[in-house]
Amino acid sequence: MTNAVVRRADDLHARYRPGAARAVVMTLGALHEGHAANIRAARERVGPDGQVVVTVYVNPLQFGAGEDFERYPRTLDADVDLAVAAGADLVFAPTDDVVYPAGPPLVRVAAGPLGDRLEGAARPGHFDGVLTVVAKLLHLTRPDYATFGEKDAQQLALIRRMVRDLDFPVTVVPVPTVREADGLALSSRNRYLAPTERDTALALSRALFAARDHRSAAGARAAARKVLDRAAEADPPLALDYLALLDPVGLTEVSEEHTGEAIMAVAARVGTTRLIDNLRLDLGGAA
């Protein structure tokens, strides 16, 4: 492991350069090309003289009962290699006692109504855990910029709202979703998929791309649903959690008459693996 890894906040701050712009890329680890895109975007923001910090921390607060906290891949050595190659200066990999020195925190950030639906409905308390650790890591890393992937659309919306509502002195930078050549959105959980499960999982992106070909909300919903219904009959089958066509600001369902930008979001389970994806659509009237 290189000397790019820092475990304690004081050691991290000691390696900061006074006056240098700083960006943070927060991760659970198990890094892939999607994370690398976030790191490159962070480097672009701060320039060659700035500093890019990648955090690697598997946050227990955002995993519910029966989720994959224990089996979530811990691959720090490989993560450091990828992060440095993509342009990171430092990898902050804190232990639990650094992030939560008094144990599980009694005071946490509440996601509110925006965090209760979609992913929040499927994973109660998840976004409270996400926002709490993001707030903690923003305090610990002290960045000017923080990059977050658009694949987690609800998470991105909530972080932007927290930063705005609670006056965090940081600019949130969204980074477009990175996909495999066949369209599957990159995720650390893709490694759980068996080959046949991965074939079924392609229905998520195919449904979104089918919706993109339609100009009306009704047409987009119907096209996506057709793809997902076929995948429900596959072997192994896709078990749909939700398909939603959303206003990009409030993440509420848009009407059939909606025109302009919308986000189509989908979540489903293939085998024991739960996956999410989304795509921005431009709706402009009847298909």
Residue pairs with C-beta under 8 A, 6 or more apart in sequence:
1 76
1 77
1 80
2 80
2 84
4 80
4 83
4 84
4 88
4 89
4 90
4 91
5 76
5 80
5 90
5 91
5 93
6 12
6 15
6 90
6 91
6 92
6 93
7 92
7 93
7 94
7 95
7 98
8 94
8 98
9 92
9 94
9 98
9 140
12 53
12 90
12 92
12 140
12 141
13 142
15 90
16 22
16 51
16 142
17 51
20 46
20 49
20 50
20 51
21 45
21 46
21 47
21 49
21 50
21 51
21 144
21 145
22 46
22 50
22 51
22 52
22 53
22 141
22 142
22 143
22 144
22 145
23 42
23 43
23 45
23 46
23 50
23 51
23 52
23 53
23 143
23 144
23 145
23 146
23 147
23 173
24 42
24 52
24 53
24 54
24 55
24 137
24 138
24 141
24 143
24 145
24 146
24 147
25 35
25 38
25 39
25 42
25 52
25 53
25 54
25 55
25 83
25 88
25 146
25 147
26 55
26 57
26 133
26 134
26 137
26 146
26 148
27 35
27 54
27 55
27 56
27 57
27 79
28 56
28 57
28 58
28 59
28 72
28 188
29 56
29 57
29 58
29 72
29 73
29 74
29 75
29 76
29 79
29 188
30 72
30 73
30 74
30 75
30 79
30 188
30 191
31 54
31 56
31 75
31 78
31 79
31 82
31 83
31 188
32 82
32 186
32 187
32 188
33 178
33 186
34 149
34 151
34 177
34 178
34 185
34 186
34 187
35 54
35 82
35 83
35 86
36 82
36 83
36 85
36 86
37 149
37 175
37 176
37 178
38 147
38 148
38 149
38 175
39 52
39 54
39 83
39 86
39 87
39 88
39 147
40 86
40 87
41 147
41 173
41 175
42 52
42 87
42 88
42 145
42 147
42 173
43 50
43 52
43 86
43 87
43 88
45 144
45 145
45 147
45 171
45 173
46 52
46 144
46 145
51 89
51 90
52 87
52 88
52 89
52 90
53 88
53 89
53 90
53 91
53 92
53 141
53 143
54 79
54 83
54 88
54 90
54 91
54 92
55 91
55 92
55 93
55 94
55 137
55 141
56 76
56 79
56 91
56 92
56 93
57 93
57 94
57 99
57 133
57 137
58 69
58 72
58 74
59 99
59 129
59 130
59 133
60 69
60 96
60 104
60 129
61 104
61 105
61 108
61 128
61 129
61 130
61 132
61 133
62 126
62 127
62 129
62 130
62 133
63 69
63 72
63 126
63 129
64 123
64 124
64 125
64 126
67 123
68 189
68 192
72 188
73 188
73 191
76 91
76 93
79 91
80 91
83 91
84 91
92 137
92 140
92 141
94 140
98 140
99 133
99 136
99 137
99 140
100 136
105 132
108 128
108 129
108 131
108 132
109 128
109 131
109 132
109 134
109 135
109 162
109 166
110 128
110 131
111 120
111 127
111 128
111 130
111 131
111 158
114 120
114 154
114 157
114 158
114 161
114 250
114 251
115 126
115 127
115 128
115 131
115 154
115 158
117 251
118 154
118 242
118 244
118 251
118 265
118 267
119 126
119 127
119 154
119 155
119 267
119 276
120 126
120 127
120 154
122 241
122 242
122 267
122 274
127 154
127 155
127 158
130 155
130 158
130 159
131 158
131 159
131 162
134 159
134 162
135 162
135 166
135 168
138 146
138 168
138 170
143 170
144 170
144 171
145 170
145 171
145 172
145 173
146 159
146 170
146 171
146 172
146 173
147 172
147 173
147 174
147 175
148 155
148 156
148 159
148 172
148 173
148 174
148 175
149 156
149 174
149 175
149 176
149 177
149 178
150 156
150 174
150 175
150 176
150 177
150 278
151 177
151 178
151 185
151 186
151 187
151 276
151 277
151 278
152 276
153 246
153 251
153 263
153 265
153 278
154 251
154 265
156 172
156 174
157 249
157 251
159 172
160 172
162 168
163 170
163 172
177 185
177 186
177 277
177 278
177 279
178 185
178 186
179 185
179 186
179 205
180 186
182 202
182 205
183 202
183 205
183 206
183 209
184 190
184 198
184 201
184 202
184 204
184 205
185 204
185 205
185 275
185 276
185 277
187 275
187 276
189 273
189 274
189 275
190 198
190 201
190 273
190 275
192 271
192 272
192 273
193 201
193 270
193 271
193 273
194 271
196 235
196 236
197 236
197 270
197 271
197 273
198 270
199 234
200 231
200 234
200 236
200 237
200 238
200 270
201 238
201 268
201 270
201 273
201 275
203 227
203 228
203 230
203 231
203 234
203 238
203 268
204 238
204 266
204 268
204 275
204 276
204 277
205 277
205 279
206 227
207 223
207 224
207 225
207 227
207 228
207 231
207 243
207 266
208 224
208 264
208 266
208 277
208 278
208 279
209 279
210 223
210 224
210 226
210 227
211 219
211 220
211 221
211 223
211 224
211 245
211 264
211 279
211 281
212 220
212 279
212 281
213 223
214 220
214 222
214 223
214 287
215 283
215 284
215 285
215 286
215 287
216 256
216 283
216 285
216 286
216 287
217 245
217 254
217 255
217 256
217 257
217 258
217 262
217 283
218 256
218 287
219 286
219 287
220 245
220 262
220 264
220 281
220 283
220 287
221 243
221 245
224 243
224 264
224 266
225 243
228 238
228 240
228 243
228 266
228 268
231 237
231 238
231 268
232 238
232 239
232 240
236 270
236 271
237 270
238 268
238 269
238 270
239 268
239 269
239 270
240 266
240 267
240 268
241 267
241 268
241 269
241 274
242 265
242 266
242 267
243 264
243 265
243 266
244 253
244 264
244 265
244 266
245 253
245 254
245 258
245 262
245 263
245 264
245 265
245 281
246 252
246 253
246 254
246 262
246 263
246 264
246 265
247 253
247 254
247 258
247 262
247 263
248 261
248 262
248 263
248 280
251 263
254 262
254 283
258 283
259 283
259 284
259 285
260 282
260 283
260 284
261 280
261 281
261 282
261 283
262 280
262 281
262 283
263 278
263 279
263 280
263 281
264 278
264 279
264 281
265 276
265 277
265 278
266 276
266 277
266 278
267 274
267 275
267 276
268 274
268 275
269 275
